[in-house]
Amino acid sequence: MSVYGLIGLLVAFAGIVVSVGCFAVGHLVSKRRDSLAETLSWGGHIAVVLSTVALTFCCALLVYCFMTGDTSIRYVVQYRSDATGDFAWLYKLSGLWGGREGSLLFWAWLITVFNAVIAVRNMKALERLDNAALFVLQLVTAAFVGVLLFSEANMPFTAMAAQYFDAAGNLTGGAQLWGMNLQLEHWAMAIHPPTLFIGYAGMTVPFAYAIAALLVKDPSKAWVEKCSRFTIFSWLFLGLGIGLGAVWAYVVLGWGGYWGWDPVENASLLPWLVGVALIHSFTVYRHRGAFKRWSVMCACLAFAFVVLGTFITRSGIIQESVHAFEGDPVSLVLFLALIIAAVLAGFVGVLIRWKVFSADTEGGDDFDSFASKDAAYYANNLIMLVAAIVLTYMTLASALPEWLPFGGEKMLTGKYNALARPIGILYLLIMAVCPLLSWGRTQGKRFWKRALVPGICGLVLFALFMVYFATYLLPGYDALIAAGSMNAEGLQNVDALLESGASWQYNGWAVLGFLVASLLFFNSLFLLGRGIRGYAKAKGTNVFVSAFGVLKGHAASYGGFISHLAMAIILAGLIGSSMYVTEKVAYIKPSSDGSSEFVIRDYTLVCKSAEIEENKKAASTDYAVRFAVYKNGELVGEVAPSMEVVSMNERKLVASVMSFPTEDLFIVFRGVSEAGDYSMDVRVNPLISLVWIGFGLLSFGVVVSTVGGRKRTGAKAAVSAQGKKLSQEAQAVAEEAQVEPDIDAILALADSDKTTAVKVAPPGTEEAGDAHAEPPTSPKKGAGADAKPRAGSKKDTDAGQEPLASQEAATGTGKEPLASQEATAESEQEAEGLRNKAAAASDDKQD
């Protein structure tokens, strides 16, 4: 089997080398010999598919060995699972990505799958931009496959040495004890790595297209449109992977939490943070022709942070993580070189193409007022990038020289929290306020009109949070602090609370966080409602039909609002479940008559029985203790936390979690003392259900944005008088509602008369992939007199979005197919003139 695997890797590497050569030579000769360039391009595409097929064979070979129990490959023996039960097949399959060698192979295969998708999609057109992107993608793949082939420590197909087998071919000696770590045999951990790897592999695509745009000198939004869905898709899987890891940590590790700022946990968060900045930059790039340099650098940094994650995991420089692999010098050099190359490629490329990748309008990358959407997008990018850089420094601090700040020091959880709380709350506050702002400048009167109703509703929700805070969370905090001052035995998180700052500061952040969560929740809910209401008014349908209509026709905006709403729910859950946890660790004497009790807050655990079960097949022993649980004196159920022991050094804790609407009771059985007492670790985790609900809702919102309907526009079309009438009707609807024209409501109105309206849009326009109202398309440099923006007009500084929104209502940008006929030069000028007249009339009405 090992020989077949090696042949598969060699074929894959050969295909990669051939494709890189074809794309490179084809690019060089493309201007002189088109026929040769096309032939080379075809060859490169075929080689891309060949490398994907070869790596698919390699992965399938390992999976076959894991499933059948084949022990001829050393990696299979080291990470095989002997589990039984319903999930046994999943644990066997997870051996593919359970170790360093297999996970690198799996990651490389995923990259080639993305490459093959792009190659097959591009075979009809053979565009230079796609060719350049595939060139970069194959170079990255070459690095991964190369480290598998040329590093003995990373070769997944090393044959098992004969000394480990007896005459009958059975494993002997220490090899019999090899296998998957018992703690990894959990459904969440089994699918946690592949979801992360899908996200990691997918983040290579925007990086490749960014470098390709620099190489072919193409500053248009074409590269952004080609990779936007890949980016959102990958960011979704990064989030899913992080969430599944949190579920596993919560239940299996037995420490009662779901995020411990472990170095490898941090490594998975870094590209997710930069991905937030990248997605928002793409939105501005597509619809305003700005943030071009931002987008290129964010794409490069996102990939660099992806590689940094595996550098931290596999290089051996960080040893204190429970997730890290054994160090490997080849991985250290290779991944460090990839990180440097990615950052330098973006930085140097942007410098060289600085003028080419400038905004479409002069000053388009600047903002005139902090009270504007422009400033909010800048703040979004700055906060995410600064947070990622600071988090990286803190994660690597223990491996840095001691003469640097915090060098050689392991960062504790309290320091991470001290950074994360203010940054997170500030960021979500910007997220809550941004949709209420205008492009350019926001007038206070208009802002308060938009904010009044959702603000009042948010304050009502905030008041409810404060009642819960004052009656439950704060008394619990005060009780822990008081008990800590008396050195109460068994209260584990008192020291962490005392190190988190003064009481007013600690609780102040919590109160502010609840306020921001309340405002963000209702702002997002009302923005979503505005789109549904506009659709219902235009179509004459009920709320449920309108909600489905908006979901079908404007999925990106719909999913964005849901995602923002989910972040508000997650914030409230994080405050309760990370800042106001009550934990008690103590021994309880075994009892069969119910006389032994364990009391924590409103709960009383009464010991009922203990069970010991030998698992001969798995060579392990299962211990479980059964408790009856009472809340405020009433029986609410039974729990049986357990522990599976294979050896003195390997055990698996399985917590029992009893969930209630506002909190979880978390119970861990840690073993038996020499005196025969049971060691128990029990926590009360307030509001933790909001974390899981918000996580699910966030994932749903991103799925909607990724796979929902997006209707592309065609090339050009003539503008009819009906289009002008439609623009006026849309403006009238906005004025009646006394709000800034909502892009979704206007487009819903446009849909209602799509049989007669003829729409104009630039080719390739797509629906925005962000929750905020789509920014207006800025006129490009060199436009004619009719297209010239009215710079310097006071009424444009705030109302700049309104006339352009009305203009988009007439054009139907990004929502409906265009008429099939080509527009003449006269019709284009007529369209520009009509849009400017509509904009001017709108300004007069607004002022």
LOLUMPA-977558 format. One line per 3 residues: number of its first residue (from 1); for each residue x, y, z of C-alpha. Coordinates in pm, whole numbers. Layout:
BEGIN
NUM = X:Y:Z ~ ...
% end
This chain:
BEGIN
1 = 0:0:0 ~ 284:239:84 ~ 425:203:-271
4 = 88:289:-427 ~ 61:595:-204 ~ 410:711:-301
7 = 327:674:-671 ~ 13:881:-619 ~ 212:1162:-456
10 = 470:1156:-737 ~ 199:1179:-1005 ~ 35:1467:-818
13 = 365:1654:-787 ~ 443:1597:-1155 ~ 101:1734:-1252
16 = 160:2040:-1037 ~ 502:2107:-1191 ~ 363:2069:-1543
19 = 71:2303:-1474 ~ 297:2569:-1323 ~ 526:2553:-1625
22 = 236:2570:-1871 ~ 78:2871:-1705 ~ 411:3055:-1669
25 = 524:3003:-2029 ~ 173:3063:-2160 ~ 161:3399:-1984
28 = 497:3503:-2131 ~ 406:3416:-2490 ~ 40:3522:-2475
31 = 100:3858:-2646 ~ 299:3712:-2936 ~ 159:3367:-3007
34 = -203:3331:-2907 ~ -239:2975:-3040 ~ 60:2847:-2840
37 = -60:3031:-2530 ~ -402:2870:-2563 ~ -250:2525:-2601
40 = -32:2573:-2295 ~ -328:2701:-2101 ~ -526:2390:-2190
43 = -235:2174:-2083 ~ -213:2357:-1752 ~ -582:2302:-1685
46 = -558:1931:-1759 ~ -255:1902:-1529 ~ -450:2073:-1250
49 = -725:1814:-1277 ~ -466:1534:-1294 ~ -303:1646:-968
52 = -646:1654:-802 ~ -722:1299:-917 ~ -384:1176:-791
55 = -428:1327:-444 ~ -784:1194:-432 ~ -639:848:-486
58 = -386:904:-205 ~ -656:1008:43 ~ -883:721:-63
61 = -597:476:-10 ~ -547:590:350 ~ -921:581:416
64 = -934:223:284 ~ -654:119:519 ~ -823:282:820
67 = -1159:123:743 ~ -1026:-227:675 ~ -766:-234:952
70 = -471:-261:712 ~ -152:-214:917 ~ 107:-198:639
73 = 139:183:671 ~ 293:330:986 ~ 65:637:989
76 = -246:416:986 ~ -123:217:1286 ~ -42:534:1480
79 = -387:692:1432 ~ -624:398:1395 ~ -932:377:1613
82 = -1068:65:1783 ~ -1389:239:1888 ~ -1721:61:1872
85 = -2072:197:1846 ~ -2265:421:1610 ~ -1978:664:1549
88 = -1703:404:1509 ~ -1690:459:1130 ~ -1648:833:1182
91 = -1359:787:1423 ~ -1189:549:1179 ~ -1237:799:897
94 = -1102:1083:1110 ~ -767:907:1124 ~ -705:1059:780
97 = -668:1405:936 ~ -587:1294:1292 ~ -208:1327:1261
100 = 43:1567:1111 ~ 118:1367:795 ~ -243:1284:713
103 = -373:1630:786 ~ -115:1783:548 ~ -221:1540:276
106 = -588:1615:340 ~ -521:1991:331 ~ -326:1962:4
109 = -609:1757:-148 ~ -868:2019:-50 ~ -662:2292:-217
112 = -649:2087:-537 ~ -1027:2040:-522 ~ -1071:2417:-522
115 = -814:2437:-804 ~ -1004:2180:-1009 ~ -1333:2365:-965
118 = -1174:2685:-1095 ~ -999:2501:-1378 ~ -1316:2328:-1501
121 = -1508:2656:-1480 ~ -1240:2836:-1682 ~ -1185:2578:-1956
124 = -1436:2741:-2191 ~ -1296:3093:-2162 ~ -927:3043:-2071
127 = -907:3391:-1924 ~ -567:3532:-1830 ~ -685:3627:-1480
130 = -796:3269:-1404 ~ -478:3129:-1554 ~ -268:3350:-1328
133 = -477:3254:-1025 ~ -434:2882:-1102 ~ -60:2944:-1138
136 = -47:3083:-782 ~ -276:2811:-646 ~ -57:2538:-796
139 = 256:2697:-648 ~ 96:2679:-303 ~ -6:2319:-367
142 = 349:2238:-472 ~ 473:2353:-132 ~ 232:2121:50
145 = 292:1817:-170 ~ 664:1887:-170 ~ 685:1873:208
148 = 503:1538:201 ~ 745:1393:-53 ~ 1076:1538:60
151 = 1037:1533:441 ~ 1054:1190:601 ~ 871:1315:910
154 = 575:1427:697 ~ 549:1127:462 ~ 208:962:522
157 = 295:642:331 ~ 600:520:524 ~ 582:141:545
160 = 549:-26:882 ~ 882:-186:985 ~ 889:-566:986
163 = 1009:-574:1348 ~ 660:-475:1465 ~ 496:-791:1324
166 = 505:-1152:1439 ~ 516:-1451:1210 ~ 138:-1441:1161
169 = 146:-1075:1055 ~ -3:-941:1378 ~ 126:-631:1554
172 = 353:-692:1850 ~ 518:-495:2126 ~ 452:-123:2165
175 = 280:-104:1825 ~ -21:-280:1976 ~ -78:24:2198
178 = -59:278:1919 ~ -377:443:1807 ~ -589:754:1819
181 = -588:962:2135 ~ -898:869:2333 ~ -1000:1233:2378
184 = -1030:1276:2001 ~ -1304:1013:1979 ~ -1596:1252:1994
187 = -1831:1345:1710 ~ -1749:1718:1733 ~ -1374:1662:1729
190 = -1403:1413:1444 ~ -1552:1679:1213 ~ -1384:1985:1367
193 = -1051:1951:1176 ~ -1197:1892:827 ~ -1426:2193:855
196 = -1128:2408:951 ~ -918:2263:670 ~ -1190:2342:416
199 = -1180:2701:540 ~ -800:2708:531 ~ -786:2566:178
202 = -1058:2802:54 ~ -875:3109:182 ~ -603:3029:-69
205 = -843:3126:-351 ~ -881:3501:-274 ~ -506:3518:-216
208 = -441:3362:-556 ~ -683:3595:-734 ~ -538:3901:-558
211 = -187:3811:-675 ~ -325:3727:-1020 ~ -489:4070:-1047
214 = -154:4228:-965 ~ 28:4009:-1218 ~ -207:4080:-1509
217 = -254:4444:-1403 ~ -632:4417:-1375 ~ -777:4654:-1111
220 = -1138:4585:-1213 ~ -1375:4407:-980 ~ -1353:4090:-1192
223 = -1115:3914:-953 ~ -1330:4003:-654 ~ -1645:3870:-820
226 = -1468:3547:-911 ~ -1356:3471:-557 ~ -1626:3634:-338
229 = -1830:3320:-294 ~ -1520:3112:-230 ~ -1426:3363:41
232 = -1762:3362:217 ~ -1783:2983:185 ~ -1437:2944:340
235 = -1511:3194:616 ~ -1827:2997:696 ~ -1629:2676:739
238 = -1369:2850:952 ~ -1651:2959:1183 ~ -1805:2611:1185
241 = -1469:2460:1270 ~ -1414:2702:1558 ~ -1764:2634:1689
244 = -1728:2255:1672 ~ -1397:2281:1854 ~ -1573:2480:2125
247 = -1838:2209:2160 ~ -1570:1942:2198 ~ -1374:2145:2452
250 = -1692:2210:2651 ~ -1792:1844:2683 ~ -1473:1636:2658
253 = -1183:1831:2804 ~ -1370:1859:3132 ~ -1266:2212:3224
256 = -1615:2351:3175 ~ -1526:2612:2915 ~ -1537:2633:2540
259 = -1254:2879:2471 ~ -928:2889:2663 ~ -709:3107:2437
262 = -498:2803:2358 ~ -232:2887:2093 ~ -389:2655:1836
265 = -735:2793:1912 ~ -595:3139:1852 ~ -440:3021:1525
268 = -782:2923:1391 ~ -931:3257:1497 ~ -672:3471:1318
271 = -781:3407:955 ~ -1144:3432:1067 ~ -1082:3785:1196
274 = -901:3895:882 ~ -1175:3728:678 ~ -1426:3970:830
277 = -1220:4264:702 ~ -1175:4095:363 ~ -1548:4034:307
280 = -1637:4394:393 ~ -1356:4527:173 ~ -1490:4320:-116
283 = -1831:4485:-74 ~ -1686:4835:-108 ~ -1462:4722:-396
286 = -1756:4586:-596 ~ -1999:4869:-546 ~ -1789:5183:-497
289 = -1466:5100:-676 ~ -1273:5174:-355 ~ -1074:4975:-95
292 = -882:4804:-378 ~ -548:4805:-198 ~ -724:4707:125
295 = -878:4407:-50 ~ -550:4287:-199 ~ -364:4313:131
298 = -648:4156:331 ~ -654:3861:91 ~ -278:3814:133
301 = -291:3853:510 ~ -581:3609:541 ~ -375:3343:364
304 = -66:3434:567 ~ -260:3386:891 ~ -390:3052:763
307 = -33:2935:712 ~ 64:3087:1048 ~ -192:2859:1209
310 = -25:2546:1077 ~ 316:2698:1153 ~ 215:2730:1519
313 = 68:2379:1523 ~ 347:2192:1346 ~ 671:2385:1390
316 = 722:2294:1754 ~ 787:2654:1866 ~ 471:2643:2083
319 = 469:2347:2319 ~ 200:2439:2572 ~ -96:2361:2344
322 = -299:2042:2382 ~ -351:2049:2004 ~ 6:2096:1879
325 = 197:1827:1690 ~ 557:1730:1752 ~ 800:1982:1606
328 = 943:1934:1257 ~ 1230:2149:1119 ~ 1112:2115:757
331 = 766:2242:848 ~ 926:2525:1041 ~ 1122:2648:737
334 = 857:2583:474 ~ 561:2746:646 ~ 766:3039:770
337 = 880:3096:410 ~ 518:3078:288 ~ 407:3338:543
340 = 685:3579:445 ~ 627:3521:73 ~ 251:3585:100
343 = 291:3912:288 ~ 576:4036:68 ~ 393:3944:-253
346 = 93:4152:-150 ~ 293:4443:-11 ~ 539:4471:-298
349 = 267:4410:-555 ~ 49:4688:-416 ~ 344:4927:-413
352 = 424:4849:-776 ~ 59:4878:-882 ~ -20:5165:-644
355 = -166:5396:-907 ~ -336:5117:-1099 ~ -519:4997:-786
358 = -631:5341:-674 ~ -1000:5413:-618 ~ -1219:5478:-922
361 = -1284:5832:-798 ~ -1027:6069:-656 ~ -1035:6049:-277
364 = -1257:5738:-293 ~ -1047:5565:-28 ~ -1080:5859:212
367 = -1368:5975:430 ~ -1478:6327:522 ~ -1665:6249:842
370 = -1638:5996:1121 ~ -2019:5984:1120 ~ -2040:5798:790
373 = -2045:5448:647 ~ -1705:5519:493 ~ -1550:5568:837
376 = -1732:5262:973 ~ -1581:5040:703 ~ -1236:5180:777
379 = -1287:5111:1147 ~ -1403:4759:1067 ~ -1082:4682:878
382 = -851:4849:1128 ~ -1005:4678:1431 ~ -996:4332:1274
385 = -638:4364:1148 ~ -502:4519:1467 ~ -677:4253:1677
388 = -529:3977:1461 ~ -177:4121:1480 ~ -188:4175:1857
391 = -335:3828:1911 ~ -55:3681:1699 ~ 209:3857:1907
394 = 56:3738:2233 ~ 27:3381:2104 ~ 393:3371:1997
397 = 519:3564:2300 ~ 653:3256:2478 ~ 877:3178:2177
400 = 1008:3535:2138 ~ 1336:3669:2284 ~ 1309:3792:2640
403 = 1425:4143:2549 ~ 1097:4197:2360 ~ 782:4303:2553
406 = 633:3988:2710 ~ 909:3786:2539 ~ 943:3435:2682
409 = 624:3480:2882 ~ 320:3257:2848 ~ 9:3469:2815
412 = -263:3381:3065 ~ -635:3386:2992 ~ -688:3707:3187
415 = -461:3907:2956 ~ -641:3782:2647 ~ -977:3869:2801
418 = -854:4216:2893 ~ -786:4272:2523 ~ -1083:4089:2375
421 = -1363:4246:2581 ~ -1318:4613:2489 ~ -1224:4537:2126
424 = -1518:4302:2079 ~ -1770:4540:2233 ~ -1637:4835:2033
427 = -1651:4638:1710 ~ -2009:4524:1764 ~ -2108:4880:1854
430 = -1977:4993:1514 ~ -2167:4703:1356 ~ -2487:4824:1525
433 = -2445:5187:1421 ~ -2308:5144:1067 ~ -2639:5063:889
436 = -2789:5383:1033 ~ -2519:5600:876 ~ -2503:5754:529
439 = -2217:5753:283 ~ -2012:6070:296 ~ -2170:6239:599
442 = -2466:6167:825 ~ -2690:6446:951 ~ -2788:6408:1314
445 = -3159:6459:1252 ~ -3174:6184:994 ~ -2965:5949:1208
448 = -3199:5981:1506 ~ -3500:5925:1283 ~ -3354:5596:1172
451 = -3237:5496:1519 ~ -3544:5596:1723 ~ -3767:5287:1703
454 = -3496:5016:1712 ~ -3320:5218:1984 ~ -3630:5222:2206
457 = -3682:4849:2156 ~ -3315:4790:2232 ~ -3341:4985:2557
460 = -3638:4770:2661 ~ -3434:4454:2600 ~ -3140:4611:2783
463 = -3367:4680:3083 ~ -3461:4311:3092 ~ -3095:4215:3082
466 = -3027:4454:3370 ~ -3298:4292:3581 ~ -3134:3953:3527
469 = -2792:4106:3587 ~ -2894:4272:3913 ~ -3090:3978:4052
472 = -2867:3687:3949 ~ -2533:3762:3782 ~ -2411:4040:4010
475 = -2507:3865:4339 ~ -2320:3557:4221 ~ -2014:3764:4139
478 = -2025:3942:4475 ~ -2062:3610:4658 ~ -1756:3468:4483
481 = -1549:3777:4560 ~ -1656:3769:4925 ~ -1582:3399:4955
484 = -1246:3447:4789 ~ -1144:3704:5047 ~ -1211:3441:5311
487 = -1012:3177:5118 ~ -1315:2953:5072 ~ -1203:2605:4972
490 = -1317:2475:4636 ~ -1403:2805:4463 ~ -1177:2783:4159
493 = -1234:3099:3956 ~ -1207:3356:4234 ~ -843:3439:4160
496 = -924:3498:3793 ~ -1202:3738:3891 ~ -977:3928:4130
499 = -709:3962:3858 ~ -962:4094:3604 ~ -974:4443:3749
502 = -1181:4641:3993 ~ -1543:4542:4041 ~ -1677:4859:3876
505 = -1458:4803:3571 ~ -1536:4434:3536 ~ -1911:4478:3574
508 = -1904:4797:3369 ~ -1784:4607:3064 ~ -2063:4356:3116
511 = -2330:4627:3135 ~ -2192:4801:2827 ~ -2180:4468:2644
514 = -2546:4399:2722 ~ -2637:4746:2594 ~ -2449:4695:2267
517 = -2599:4348:2222 ~ -2951:4489:2270 ~ -2902:4771:2020
520 = -2735:4547:1762 ~ -3013:4290:1793 ~ -3296:4532:1720
523 = -3109:4736:1460 ~ -3045:4417:1262 ~ -3401:4297:1316
526 = -3552:4626:1201 ~ -3330:4647:893 ~ -3439:4299:797
529 = -3800:4400:861 ~ -3766:4708:638 ~ -3666:4490:344
532 = -3959:4253:402 ~ -4201:4542:448 ~ -4087:4706:124
535 = -4129:4380:-63 ~ -4477:4328:86 ~ -4586:4679:-7
538 = -4464:4642:-364 ~ -4601:4292:-417 ~ -4914:4314:-204
541 = -4826:3992:-21 ~ -4831:3892:345 ~ -4529:3894:575
544 = -4441:3527:534 ~ -4456:3531:154 ~ -4257:3856:150
547 = -3991:3712:381 ~ -3944:3421:143 ~ -3938:3657:-153
550 = -3663:3870:1 ~ -3471:3553:91 ~ -3496:3429:-267
553 = -3419:3753:-446 ~ -3183:3935:-204 ~ -3016:3650:-20
556 = -2686:3827:48 ~ -2843:4118:235 ~ -3091:3886:408
559 = -2814:3655:530 ~ -2601:3951:638 ~ -2872:4090:865
562 = -2926:3745:1017 ~ -2552:3714:1082 ~ -2539:4053:1255
565 = -2839:3960:1465 ~ -2662:3635:1560 ~ -2355:3829:1676
568 = -2575:4023:1919 ~ -2703:3695:2065 ~ -2351:3553:2090
571 = -2225:3865:2270 ~ -2492:3835:2541 ~ -2410:3466:2579
574 = -2037:3529:2604 ~ -2084:3783:2883 ~ -2283:3544:3098
577 = -2095:3223:3024 ~ -1741:3362:3050 ~ -1766:3639:3309
580 = -2019:3510:3564 ~ -1947:3139:3595 ~ -1971:2978:3940
583 = -1739:2680:3983 ~ -1687:2450:4278 ~ -1438:2164:4308
586 = -1473:1929:4604 ~ -1477:1567:4714 ~ -1798:1384:4789
589 = -1816:1059:4981 ~ -1972:760:4806 ~ -2322:681:4927
592 = -2606:454:4830 ~ -2864:600:5066 ~ -2859:955:4927
595 = -2683:1108:5225 ~ -2394:1262:5031 ~ -2473:1602:4883
598 = -2290:1855:4667 ~ -2434:2210:4681 ~ -2364:2492:4433
601 = -2585:2800:4402 ~ -2947:2684:4355 ~ -2852:2323:4286
604 = -2806:2021:4509 ~ -2650:1700:4373 ~ -2729:1386:4571
607 = -2504:1084:4509 ~ -2709:777:4414 ~ -2463:516:4286
610 = -2132:445:4117 ~ -2070:214:3822 ~ -1752:48:3690
613 = -1750:-130:3354 ~ -1462:-311:3186 ~ -1436:-264:2807
616 = -1216:-554:2700 ~ -1225:-473:2328 ~ -1101:-119:2387
619 = -880:-229:2677 ~ -1030:42:2893 ~ -1233:89:3211
622 = -1538:314:3232 ~ -1622:484:3562 ~ -1950:669:3616
625 = -2118:833:3916 ~ -2494:890:3916 ~ -2652:1193:4088
628 = -3004:1315:4141 ~ -3021:1689:4073 ~ -3244:1926:4270
631 = -3301:2292:4187 ~ -3447:2504:4466 ~ -3549:2182:4638
634 = -3730:2030:4338 ~ -3604:1723:4153 ~ -3515:1819:3793
637 = -3346:1499:3674 ~ -3043:1274:3700 ~ -2689:1299:3561
640 = -2408:1046:3524 ~ -2069:1206:3448 ~ -1812:944:3348
643 = -1445:884:3291 ~ -1288:632:3053 ~ -939:519:3152
646 = -700:335:2920 ~ -381:384:3118 ~ -246:603:3395
649 = -157:870:3137 ~ -461:852:2912 ~ -817:917:3021
652 = -1126:1069:2868 ~ -1363:1280:3075 ~ -1723:1290:2959
655 = -1914:1569:3132 ~ -2285:1565:3204 ~ -2462:1885:3109
658 = -2812:1971:3226 ~ -2944:2267:3028 ~ -3201:2521:3143
661 = -3331:2827:2954 ~ -3092:3068:3126 ~ -2799:2846:3228
664 = -2624:2509:3219 ~ -2533:2288:3511 ~ -2201:2132:3412
667 = -2077:1828:3608 ~ -1740:1652:3569 ~ -1623:1340:3753
670 = -1242:1354:3780 ~ -1162:1032:3965 ~ -1137:875:4308
673 = -908:981:4590 ~ -696:743:4798 ~ -966:762:5065
676 = -1228:651:4812 ~ -1399:990:4773 ~ -1523:1113:4438
679 = -1352:1422:4293 ~ -1618:1648:4143 ~ -1590:1968:3939
682 = -1927:2143:3899 ~ -2007:2472:3726 ~ -2310:2691:3666
685 = -2273:2859:3326 ~ -2526:3143:3278 ~ -2662:3228:2930
688 = -2446:2971:2756 ~ -2740:2855:2544 ~ -2727:3195:2371
691 = -2376:3113:2250 ~ -2492:2794:2078 ~ -2810:2956:1941
694 = -2615:3251:1808 ~ -2352:3023:1656 ~ -2621:2825:1472
697 = -2794:3143:1354 ~ -2464:3293:1237 ~ -2390:2981:1035
700 = -2738:2992:883 ~ -2696:3357:785 ~ -2363:3292:615
703 = -2507:2988:434 ~ -2792:3204:303 ~ -2546:3469:183
706 = -2329:3206:16 ~ -2579:2980:-162 ~ -2880:3211:-191
709 = -3001:3338:-525 ~ -2790:3601:-695 ~ -2912:3717:-1030
712 = -2638:3841:-1259 ~ -2685:4121:-1501 ~ -2603:4106:-1867
715 = -2404:4351:-2073 ~ -2612:4658:-2154 ~ -2970:4762:-2237
718 = -3164:5061:-2349 ~ -3341:5273:-2091 ~ -3714:5324:-2134
721 = -3940:5591:-1993 ~ -4077:5324:-1761 ~ -3741:5310:-1585
724 = -3764:5679:-1499 ~ -4114:5634:-1363 ~ -3994:5343:-1151
727 = -3718:5559:-998 ~ -3972:5825:-900 ~ -4202:5564:-744
730 = -3916:5421:-540 ~ -3823:5766:-410 ~ -4185:5833:-318
733 = -4197:5513:-113 ~ -3882:5621:74 ~ -4017:5970:145
736 = -4344:5830:274 ~ -4151:5612:519 ~ -3934:5914:619
739 = -3619:5712:596 ~ -3327:5682:362 ~ -3435:5473:62
742 = -3369:5110:151 ~ -3196:4932:-132 ~ -3383:4606:-77
745 = -3722:4779:-64 ~ -3643:4970:-384 ~ -3527:4658:-561
748 = -3835:4471:-442 ~ -4046:4749:-596 ~ -3845:4714:-917
751 = -3922:4342:-921 ~ -4292:4414:-909 ~ -4282:4571:-1257
754 = -3998:4375:-1410 ~ -4199:4286:-1719 ~ -4204:4646:-1838
757 = -3898:4806:-1681 ~ -3577:4786:-1878 ~ -3272:4798:-1658
760 = -2918:4919:-1706 ~ -2618:4787:-1515 ~ -2251:4738:-1570
763 = -2162:4387:-1684 ~ -2105:4125:-1416 ~ -2267:4317:-1132
766 = -2378:4098:-840 ~ -2581:4146:-530 ~ -2387:4279:-233
769 = -2249:4022:6 ~ -2278:4239:313 ~ -2556:4314:556
772 = -2542:4690:518 ~ -2726:4876:247 ~ -2529:4848:-73
775 = -2299:5145:-129 ~ -2370:5346:-438 ~ -2154:5292:-739
778 = -1911:5580:-773 ~ -1856:5736:-1118 ~ -1525:5625:-1266
781 = -1238:5845:-1360 ~ -1266:5987:-1707 ~ -1646:5977:-1712
784 = -1830:6222:-1930 ~ -1979:6548:-1811 ~ -2314:6388:-1743
787 = -2156:6133:-1512 ~ -1947:6378:-1314 ~ -2027:6368:-940
790 = -2155:6690:-791 ~ -1861:6732:-554 ~ -1882:7020:-314
793 = -2260:7027:-298 ~ -2372:7035:61 ~ -2681:6837:-10
796 = -2464:6556:-148 ~ -2261:6512:168 ~ -2548:6345:347
799 = -2796:6261:80 ~ -2536:6118:-151 ~ -2683:5774:-119
802 = -3044:5871:-186 ~ -3025:5980:-550 ~ -2790:5694:-629
805 = -3025:5449:-461 ~ -3304:5589:-673 ~ -3077:5552:-972
808 = -3023:5186:-885 ~ -3398:5140:-865 ~ -3419:5251:-1225
811 = -3131:5036:-1335 ~ -3202:4727:-1125 ~ -2832:4682:-1065
814 = -2741:4331:-962 ~ -3094:4196:-919 ~ -3254:4113:-1254
817 = -3126:3995:-1592 ~ -3082:4266:-1848 ~ -3259:4278:-2182
820 = -3066:4087:-2440 ~ -3012:4368:-2690 ~ -2691:4573:-2692
823 = -2718:4941:-2604 ~ -2572:5192:-2844 ~ -2348:5479:-2740
826 = -2648:5713:-2752 ~ -2851:5492:-2519 ~ -2566:5484:-2268
829 = -2547:5863:-2263 ~ -2924:5880:-2235 ~ -2905:5643:-1938
832 = -2645:5858:-1763 ~ -2849:6172:-1822 ~ -3164:6007:-1689
835 = -2989:5886:-1376 ~ -2847:6231:-1302 ~ -3187:6394:-1351
838 = -3341:6144:-1111 ~ -3060:6212:-864 ~ -3103:6590:-887
841 = -3480:6565:-837 ~ -3420:6342:-538 ~ -3180:6593:-382
844 = -3436:6871:-419 ~ -3698:6662:-245 ~ -3464:6557:35
847 = -3359:6914:111
% end
